[in-house]
Every structure is written in C-alpha cells, then in structure tokens.
Amino acid sequence: MGRSTFEGPVLAGTNRFTPFRNVGSVELTQEVALVLTNTTANTANYGGSSGQFVTANQLYPNTNATVYTPSASATTLTATSIPADSATQIYRGAVMYLPAGSSVTDFLLDVGVVPTVTAGTISTITVYVSNDYTAQGGTPTYAATGTISAAGRQSLATFTGTQLANQFSTSTDITAQAAGVSGVNFSQLVFTISIAGTSMTSISAGTLYFTVRYFQSDNTGNATTYPYGNVD
C-alpha cells in the first residue's frame, strides 16, 4: 500500500461559491505520547530529558526536537534554549508543525500518570501551548491548563481574545526557505510541561498525551482556477 502527501486542505461539499457555499475542510489531527521516565531517544513514547524536547509525527518513534525562535521572515533558523533541570524547575515538552494560517479547533491535553519526582516537592504542574518554549508563569500564544493534580483530560484556562485570534489563524514561525523545503510556511506548536517545586531531583513518573485538531486553510481557490469551482 502506497502513501502520498499533498499540499492543501481536503475539501468536501458541492457548492464552493455564491452565498450558499457549503464546502468545508476536513479536520486534521496530530498527537504525541510522552512517558517522562523514558529518556532513550527514538523509542516509543520517549519523553525527552533535561533541556531536550521531543517531536513525533505518528510515523516513527519520538525523537529529539529543536525548538526554533519564531520568525515570519528569517531565512535561517535560530534555536531556542530550553533550561536545564534544577531543584526548583523542570521542563519537558513536545513540538509539532502545522501549515501556517491553520485554524485550530481544539487542544486535548491528557494526563495518564501525574508527574512525580524522586525527591523534593512539586508545587505546580502546568502545560502551555505556544509557538515557542514557555517559561513558568508565562503567557502562551494558544492555550494553557490550570494546575494539574489528577490524571484525566485537563481543563484549559479561559482563553484571551488574543489567544482565540491566534488559534483562528496560526502564525508563520518558520519560513519554507528557512526550513529548506518548498511550499507553505510552518506554524510551530510547542507543548511545554512546566514542573515547579523545591529540592526536586529526577522525574520518577509521568505520562502525558497531547493532541491538536485543526483545519488547513484554503487560500488558493477562486472562481476560475484551482480547485475549479464546485466539486460535484
């Protein structure tokens, strides 16, 4: 069975134009599972390590990721520095990429096992969703949880107007030229797990699942060119 890739949204409907337009885009998803005690890259559910976030695209095991400083115009990439673990702050996280200008409909931030540490005390655990690494107490581009205290699907904090606008059309964070590819620019989604506490040592448990649901925008269609009007 072969696989194919394409550039552009999957459209469905019968009438692309006129006030009775009924064409919509198929919702897409990306997801990643993180077991924070798994510190072996390129294995199932690898959870990263001190100063190291991960990436996955559901086609291969989690691998190390570089978080890049967002830029809508840069032609080269600049890495963001993720702080190393300390007695008061531990960060873990995952990176995903969407076509720039996508419309996010939901973030699912699920906890299978609440993170714990071998020694010390955890005061707060929070997940931030932004276009870059987010420090403890920062303001993320897209969403954040409240303090995580139990397994299950986590409630998202009340969205600001700015966050809702950002979700409606995701930012250009990496240009196609900087990424060395042809086609559309990229939006960078960074899920930052922030564990704050006192006298903390190594992570002893923690399993988290992150999912984003989104539509890829259709910026190419018109009455005379692709995708050639109605699809019936």
C-alpha positions, 0 to 999 in steps of 0.5 A, a space after each residue: 500500500 502506497 502513501 502520498 502527501 499533498 499540499 492543501 486542505 481536503 475539501 468536501 461539499 458541492 457548492 464552493 461559491 455564491 452565498 450558499 457555499 457549503 464546502 468545508 475542510 476536513 479536520 486534521 489531527 496530530 498527537 504525541 505520547 510522552 512517558 517522562 521516565 523514558 529518556 532513550 531517544 527514538 523509542 516509543 513514547 520517549 519523553 525527552 530529558 533535561 533541556 531536550 524536547 521531543 517531536 513525533 509525527 505518528 510515523 516513527 518513534 519520538 525523537 529529539 526536537 529543536 525548538 526554533 525562535 519564531 520568525 515570519 521572515 528569517 531565512 535561517 533558523 535560530 534555536 531556542 534554549 530550553 533550561 536545564 533541570 534544577 531543584 526548583 524547575 523542570 521542563 519537558 515538552 513536545 513540538 509539532 508543525 502545522 501549515 501556517 494560517 491553520 485554524 485550530 479547533 481544539 487542544 486535548 491535553 491528557 494526563 495518564 500518570 501525574 508527574 512525580 519526582 524522586 525527591 523534593 516537592 512539586 508545587 505546580 504542574 502546568 502545560 502551555 501551548 505556544 509557538 515557542 518554549 514557555 517559561 513558568 508563569 508565562 503567557 502562551 500564544 494558544 492555550 494553557 491548563 490550570 494546575 494539574 493534580 489528577 490524571 484525566 483530560 485537563 481543563 484549559 484556562 479561559 482563553 484571551 481574545 488574543 489567544 482565540 485570534 491566534 488559534 483562528 489563524 496560526 502564525 508563520 514561525 518558520 519560513 519554507 526557505 528557512 526550513 529548506 523545503 518548498 511550499 507553505 510556511 510552518 506554524 510551530 506548536 510547542 507543548 511545554 510541561 512546566 514542573 515547579 517545586 523545591 529540592 526536586 531531583 529526577 522525574 520518577 513518573 509521568 505520562 502525558 498525551 497531547 493532541 491538536 485538531 485543526 483545519 488547513 486553510 484554503 487560500 488558493 481557490 477562486 472562481 476560475 482556477 484551482 480547485 475549479 469551482 464546485 466539486 460535484 
